[in-house]
């Protein structure tokens, strides 16, 4: 067994933990700034399509698309502020 094969499970576990932490940070930011968008973010993260989300929340797909654009703007601002604070 090579060193790379030995370290791979640890690297995957670390990546999974970091992804979960980033997801929670972004979700918290949305909950604070636009709570109505947080469930949309969770559904997207779970792999649901815009069409599926639209059906689940009983809104047109164009509305979901607008919500996602707004969400992206909020999250980009959040990430930019975090980067500046370091």
C-alpha positions, 0 to 999 in steps of 0.5 A: 500500500502506497503512502498516497493510498494510506492518506486518502481516507484522511484527506477525504474525511478532512474535505468532508468536514471542511465542506460541512463547515463551509455549508453551515457558515454560509447557511448561517449567513443566509439565515441572518440576512435572508431567512427565506432563502436558507431552505432554497440553499439547503435544497440546492446543496442536496442536489435538487433542481430549480424545477423541483424546488419551484414545485416544492415551494409552489412558485414559478421557476423564474422566481426560484431563479431570482431567489438563487441570484439574490442568494449568490449576491448575499453569499459572495458579500459574506465570503468577501467580508470574511476574506478581508477580515483575515 
